[in-house]
Amino acid sequence: MKYLVSLTDPVYDPAAPLSRLDAWFLQFIQDKRDLPFVYLILEITATLLPLAGLLFVPGLSAAWWWGTFGLYLLLTTFYFKGPFGLMLHCTSHRILFKKKYSRLNHYIPWVIGPLFGQTPETYFTHHLGMHHPENNLPDDESSTMYYQRDSVASFGRYLADFFLLGIPKLVLYFGRTSKPKLRFRLLRGEVVYLVACLGLAFVNLPATLAVLVLPVVVTRAVMMLGNWSQHAFIDSADPGNCYTNSVTCINTKYNHKCWNDGYHISHHLKPALHWTEHPAHFQTNLDQYTHHQAVVFDGIHFLHIFAFLMTRRYDLLARHFVNLGEQYQSEAEVVAFLKSRTRRIARLAPPVAVAA
């Protein structure tokens, strides 16, 4: 069990010096605090696009192909995946490029996104079109409410449901909630991706599997793992309360690498809040976090949470749990509290019509 100390997570420093190149890039983007995204885009473009192209070169020797694929896999899965995924998240909530250069805003989801298994428009439509409006409640098709959230078997069912029915359910959701534009964007992106995979498979099947197909499998599994961990601890008496259906992770290297993604409670409270402002928002609203018994961890992030839940190592979760307001007297109390928040919430039966 931990007690709140000073935060080490990244914030914007207006006094930080800017290079000439920085100043030149600022003319294109809406918020100067997003300058790191420009450099991340350039790094990805300069490395992954050439590697992906090389994998499609006909007649490339097996040794060169597998060497290139190994490097490509290393960069996409272990080096760039987290920063890119959360850049996509941030730029979905807050447009990166100015209106004058608005076409550049398609570059992330349509050009480099597929290299990371993000089919065009799917993330945006799912995340902003459904997940945030429904806030992990029953109409959120990716809700964790109805699963036992420390169970491997339950997560397996959750993951299988998303892989097999995630897109159809999202299409039906947009129809049910009268969001035809989002439904069109979703289907357009999925169809373009599938057609591209089919066409490129005739050009070079191994390269297509490596560049476009395998990343989708990995990314969608990772995204569901993340959503599961972010919404693992839910107060069944108040599941729509952002303080009691989400998690915050502070003082972790993950927040430096992935743009303060650990602050999931404040993100649901204020989805458009800039990533550099989350630490200040957390500190300003500490009394609300304490009042609602929000789940806050120090020094771990969502992958740790997932691993500890799947192995039921509540002792490790309790060790990193932040005792806000000193409400808990022992780690045993914290363990009991956390277990109460991971229990499956039973579905309510629909009301039965009574004949007049």
C-alpha positions as CSV (number, residue, x, y, z in Angstrom):
1,M,0.0,0.0,0.0
2,K,1.3,3.4,-0.9
3,Y,0.5,7.0,0.1
4,L,0.3,9.9,-2.4
5,V,3.6,11.6,-3.0
6,S,4.7,14.1,-5.6
7,L,3.9,13.2,-9.2
8,T,6.6,12.4,-11.8
9,D,4.4,12.1,-14.8
10,P,5.0,14.4,-17.8
11,V,3.6,17.9,-18.0
12,Y,4.1,20.8,-20.5
13,D,7.0,23.1,-19.8
14,P,6.3,26.4,-21.6
15,A,9.8,27.6,-20.9
16,A,11.4,24.7,-22.7
17,P,13.5,26.0,-25.6
18,L,12.4,25.4,-29.2
19,S,14.7,24.7,-32.1
20,R,14.3,26.2,-35.5
21,L,12.8,23.0,-36.8
22,D,10.4,22.9,-33.8
23,A,9.2,26.4,-34.7
24,W,8.8,25.5,-38.3
25,F,6.6,22.4,-37.4
26,L,4.4,24.5,-35.1
27,Q,2.9,26.3,-38.1
28,F,1.2,23.1,-39.1
29,I,-0.3,21.9,-35.7
30,Q,-3.1,23.3,-33.6
31,D,-1.5,22.9,-30.2
32,K,2.2,23.4,-29.6
33,R,2.1,20.8,-26.8
34,D,1.6,18.1,-29.5
35,L,4.9,18.8,-31.1
36,P,6.2,15.3,-30.0
37,F,3.6,13.7,-32.2
38,V,5.1,15.3,-35.3
39,Y,8.5,13.8,-34.5
40,L,6.9,10.4,-33.8
41,I,5.1,10.5,-37.1
42,L,8.4,11.2,-38.9
43,E,10.3,8.4,-37.1
44,I,7.6,5.9,-38.0
45,T,7.5,7.1,-41.6
46,A,11.3,7.0,-42.0
47,T,11.6,3.4,-40.6
48,L,8.4,1.4,-41.0
49,L,7.3,2.4,-44.5
50,P,10.6,1.5,-46.1
51,L,10.7,-1.8,-44.2
52,A,7.1,-2.6,-45.2
53,G,8.0,-1.8,-48.8
54,L,11.1,-4.0,-48.7
55,L,9.0,-7.0,-47.5
56,F,7.0,-6.7,-50.7
57,V,10.1,-6.7,-53.0
58,P,9.8,-9.7,-55.3
59,G,12.7,-12.1,-55.3
60,L,14.1,-10.9,-51.9
61,S,16.1,-13.8,-50.4
62,A,14.7,-15.6,-47.4
63,A,17.5,-14.4,-45.1
64,W,16.8,-10.8,-46.0
65,W,13.1,-11.2,-45.8
66,W,13.1,-12.8,-42.4
67,G,15.7,-10.3,-41.1
68,T,13.6,-7.4,-42.4
69,F,10.4,-8.9,-40.9
70,G,12.2,-9.4,-37.5
71,L,13.2,-5.8,-37.4
72,Y,9.7,-4.7,-38.6
73,L,8.1,-6.8,-35.9
74,L,10.4,-5.5,-33.2
75,L,9.7,-1.8,-34.1
76,T,5.9,-2.2,-34.6
77,T,5.3,-4.4,-31.6
78,F,7.8,-3.4,-28.9
79,Y,9.1,0.1,-29.8
80,F,6.4,2.1,-31.6
81,K,3.2,0.3,-30.7
82,G,2.5,2.0,-27.4
83,P,3.4,5.6,-28.4
84,F,1.6,5.3,-31.8
85,G,-1.5,3.8,-30.3
86,L,-1.9,6.5,-27.7
87,M,-1.0,9.2,-30.3
88,L,-3.9,7.9,-32.3
89,H,-6.0,8.1,-29.2
90,C,-5.0,11.7,-28.4
91,T,-5.4,12.9,-32.0
92,S,-8.8,11.2,-32.3
93,H,-9.9,13.4,-29.3
94,R,-8.0,16.5,-30.4
95,I,-7.3,17.2,-34.0
96,L,-3.6,17.5,-34.6
97,F,-3.2,19.6,-37.8
98,K,-4.7,23.0,-38.4
99,K,-7.7,23.3,-40.7
100,K,-5.5,24.8,-43.4
101,Y,-3.6,21.4,-43.5
102,S,-6.6,19.3,-42.5
103,R,-5.8,16.6,-45.1
104,L,-2.7,15.7,-43.1
105,N,-5.0,14.5,-40.3
106,H,-5.8,11.4,-42.5
107,Y,-2.1,10.4,-42.5
108,I,-2.2,8.7,-39.1
109,P,-5.3,6.6,-39.4
110,W,-5.1,5.8,-43.2
111,V,-1.3,5.6,-44.0
112,I,0.6,4.5,-40.9
113,G,-2.3,3.2,-38.8
114,P,-2.7,0.0,-40.8
115,L,1.0,-0.9,-40.1
116,F,0.0,-1.1,-36.5
117,G,-3.1,-3.1,-37.1
118,Q,-5.4,-0.1,-36.9
119,T,-7.9,-0.4,-39.7
120,P,-8.8,3.1,-41.0
121,E,-11.6,4.8,-39.0
122,T,-12.4,1.8,-36.8
123,Y,-10.6,3.1,-33.7
124,F,-12.1,6.5,-34.0
125,T,-15.7,5.3,-34.6
126,H,-15.5,2.7,-31.8
127,H,-13.8,4.9,-29.2
128,L,-15.5,8.2,-29.7
129,G,-18.7,7.0,-31.3
130,M,-19.6,4.3,-28.8
131,H,-17.2,3.8,-25.9
132,H,-17.1,7.3,-24.5
133,P,-20.8,8.0,-25.0
134,E,-21.8,4.8,-23.3
135,N,-19.0,4.9,-20.7
136,N,-18.7,1.1,-20.2
137,L,-22.4,0.8,-19.4
138,P,-24.7,-1.9,-20.9
139,D,-25.0,-0.2,-24.3
140,D,-21.2,-0.1,-24.7
141,E,-20.6,-3.3,-26.7
142,S,-17.1,-3.5,-25.3
143,S,-18.3,-3.1,-21.7
144,T,-16.5,-5.2,-19.0
145,M,-19.4,-5.1,-16.6
146,Y,-20.8,-8.5,-17.2
147,Y,-17.5,-10.4,-16.8
148,Q,-15.6,-11.7,-13.8
149,R,-12.7,-9.4,-14.2
150,D,-10.0,-11.5,-12.5
151,S,-10.8,-14.6,-14.6
152,V,-8.8,-15.9,-17.5
153,A,-11.8,-17.7,-18.9
154,S,-14.0,-14.6,-18.7
155,F,-11.3,-12.6,-20.5
156,G,-11.1,-15.3,-23.2
157,R,-14.9,-15.0,-23.8
158,Y,-14.6,-11.2,-23.8
159,L,-11.8,-11.3,-26.4
160,A,-13.5,-13.9,-28.6
161,D,-16.7,-11.8,-28.6
162,F,-14.8,-8.8,-29.8
163,F,-12.9,-10.7,-32.5
164,L,-16.0,-12.5,-33.8
165,L,-18.7,-9.9,-33.3
166,G,-17.1,-6.6,-32.5
167,I,-17.5,-5.0,-35.9
168,P,-21.1,-6.3,-36.5
169,K,-22.2,-5.2,-33.1
170,L,-20.7,-1.7,-33.7
171,V,-22.5,-1.5,-37.0
172,L,-25.8,-2.4,-35.3
173,Y,-25.1,0.0,-32.5
174,F,-24.7,2.9,-35.0
175,G,-27.9,1.9,-36.6
176,R,-29.8,1.7,-33.3
177,T,-28.5,5.1,-32.1
178,S,-29.0,6.8,-35.5
179,K,-25.3,7.5,-36.3
180,P,-25.2,6.8,-40.0
181,K,-22.1,8.9,-40.7
182,L,-20.0,7.0,-38.1
183,R,-21.4,3.7,-39.5
184,F,-20.3,4.7,-43.0
185,R,-16.8,5.7,-41.8
186,L,-16.4,2.4,-40.0
187,L,-17.6,0.3,-43.0
188,R,-15.5,2.3,-45.5
189,G,-12.4,1.8,-43.5
190,E,-13.0,-1.9,-43.0
191,V,-13.8,-2.5,-46.7
192,V,-10.8,-0.6,-47.9
193,Y,-8.6,-2.5,-45.6
194,L,-10.0,-5.9,-46.7
195,V,-9.8,-5.0,-50.4
196,A,-6.2,-3.9,-49.9
197,C,-5.3,-7.1,-48.1
198,L,-7.0,-9.2,-50.8
199,G,-5.2,-7.4,-53.6
200,L,-1.8,-7.4,-52.0
201,A,-2.2,-11.1,-51.1
202,F,-1.9,-11.8,-54.9
203,V,1.2,-9.7,-55.0
204,N,3.0,-11.1,-52.0
205,L,1.0,-13.2,-49.5
206,P,3.7,-13.5,-46.8
207,A,4.3,-9.7,-46.8
208,T,0.6,-9.0,-46.7
209,L,0.2,-11.3,-43.7
210,A,3.2,-9.7,-42.0
211,V,2.4,-6.1,-42.7
212,L,-1.4,-6.0,-42.6
213,V,-2.9,-9.1,-41.1
214,L,-0.8,-10.1,-38.1
215,P,-0.7,-6.6,-36.7
216,V,-4.6,-6.5,-36.6
217,V,-4.7,-9.7,-34.5
218,V,-2.1,-8.4,-32.1
219,T,-3.5,-4.9,-31.8
220,R,-7.1,-5.9,-31.2
221,A,-6.0,-8.3,-28.5
222,V,-3.9,-5.6,-26.9
223,M,-6.7,-3.0,-27.1
224,M,-9.1,-5.4,-25.4
225,L,-6.5,-6.2,-22.8
226,G,-6.2,-2.5,-22.1
227,N,-9.9,-1.8,-22.0
228,W,-10.3,-4.8,-19.6
229,S,-7.7,-3.4,-17.2
230,Q,-8.9,0.2,-17.4
231,H,-12.4,-0.9,-16.5
232,A,-11.6,-3.8,-14.2
233,F,-12.6,-2.2,-10.9
234,I,-16.3,-1.2,-11.0
235,D,-18.6,-0.2,-8.2
236,S,-21.7,-2.2,-8.9
237,A,-23.8,0.3,-7.0
238,D,-22.6,3.2,-9.3
239,P,-21.2,1.7,-12.6
240,G,-21.7,4.9,-14.6
241,N,-19.5,7.0,-12.2
242,C,-16.2,7.6,-13.9
243,Y,-14.5,7.7,-10.5
244,T,-15.7,4.2,-9.8
245,N,-15.6,2.4,-13.2
246,S,-12.1,3.5,-14.3
247,V,-8.5,3.3,-13.0
248,T,-5.7,5.8,-12.7
249,C,-2.0,4.8,-12.8
250,I,0.5,7.4,-11.6
251,N,4.3,7.7,-11.5
252,T,5.1,5.1,-14.1
253,K,7.4,5.2,-17.1
254,Y,4.4,4.2,-19.2
255,N,3.0,7.7,-18.8
256,H,6.1,9.2,-20.3
257,K,6.1,6.8,-23.2
258,C,2.4,6.8,-23.9
259,W,1.3,10.4,-23.2
260,N,-0.2,10.0,-19.7
261,D,-2.5,7.2,-20.7
262,G,-2.5,6.0,-17.1
263,Y,-4.9,8.8,-16.2
264,H,-8.0,7.0,-17.4
265,I,-10.4,8.4,-14.8
266,S,-9.8,12.0,-15.7
267,H,-9.9,11.0,-19.4
268,H,-13.4,9.7,-19.0
269,L,-14.4,12.7,-16.9
270,K,-13.0,15.1,-19.6
271,P,-12.3,13.2,-22.8
272,A,-10.9,16.3,-24.6
273,L,-8.5,17.2,-21.8
274,H,-5.0,17.5,-23.2
275,W,-2.6,14.7,-22.3
276,T,-0.2,17.1,-20.5
277,E,-3.0,18.4,-18.2
278,H,-4.0,15.1,-16.5
279,P,-1.6,15.2,-13.6
280,A,-2.8,18.7,-12.6
281,H,-6.4,17.6,-13.0
282,F,-5.8,14.7,-10.7
283,Q,-4.2,16.8,-8.0
284,T,-6.9,19.5,-8.3
285,N,-9.7,16.9,-7.8
286,L,-8.1,14.7,-5.2
287,D,-11.0,15.2,-2.8
288,Q,-13.3,13.7,-5.4
289,Y,-11.0,10.7,-6.0
290,T,-11.0,10.2,-2.2
291,H,-14.7,10.6,-1.7
292,H,-15.6,8.1,-4.4
293,Q,-12.9,5.6,-3.3
294,A,-11.3,5.8,-6.8
295,V,-8.8,3.0,-7.6
296,V,-5.3,4.6,-8.1
297,F,-2.1,2.7,-8.5
298,D,1.4,4.0,-8.2
299,G,4.3,2.6,-10.2
300,I,2.4,0.1,-12.3
301,H,0.4,0.4,-15.5
302,F,-2.3,-1.5,-17.3
303,L,-0.2,-4.5,-18.4
304,H,0.8,-5.0,-14.8
305,I,-2.9,-4.8,-13.7
306,F,-3.9,-7.3,-16.3
307,A,-1.2,-9.8,-15.3
308,F,-1.9,-9.4,-11.6
309,L,-5.6,-9.9,-12.2
310,M,-5.2,-13.0,-14.4
311,T,-2.9,-14.5,-11.8
312,R,-5.1,-13.2,-8.9
313,R,-2.1,-11.5,-7.3
314,Y,-4.2,-9.1,-5.3
315,D,-1.3,-8.8,-2.9
316,L,0.8,-7.1,-5.7
317,L,-2.1,-4.8,-6.6
318,A,-2.6,-3.8,-3.0
319,R,1.2,-3.2,-2.7
320,H,0.9,-0.5,-5.4
321,F,-2.6,0.8,-4.4
322,V,-2.6,4.5,-3.3
323,N,-4.4,4.9,0.0
324,L,-6.1,8.2,-0.6
325,G,-7.3,9.9,2.5
326,E,-5.8,7.0,4.5
327,Q,-9.1,5.1,4.3
328,Y,-7.6,1.7,4.7
329,Q,-5.8,0.3,7.7
330,S,-4.1,-2.7,6.0
331,E,-3.3,-4.3,2.7
332,A,-5.8,-7.0,3.6
333,E,-8.6,-4.3,3.6
334,V,-7.3,-3.1,0.2
335,V,-7.4,-6.7,-1.2
336,A,-11.0,-7.2,0.0
337,F,-12.0,-3.8,-1.6
338,L,-10.4,-4.6,-4.9
339,K,-12.0,-8.0,-5.1
340,S,-15.4,-6.4,-4.5
341,R,-14.8,-4.2,-7.5
342,T,-13.9,-7.1,-9.9
343,R,-17.0,-9.2,-9.4
344,R,-19.2,-9.8,-12.4
345,I,-22.3,-7.5,-12.4
346,A,-25.4,-9.5,-13.1
347,R,-27.5,-8.4,-16.1
348,L,-30.9,-7.1,-15.1
349,A,-33.9,-8.9,-16.6
350,P,-36.1,-6.7,-18.8
351,P,-39.3,-5.7,-17.1
352,V,-42.3,-8.0,-17.7
353,A,-45.3,-6.4,-19.2
354,V,-48.4,-6.8,-17.1
355,A,-51.7,-7.1,-18.9
356,A,-54.3,-4.5,-18.0
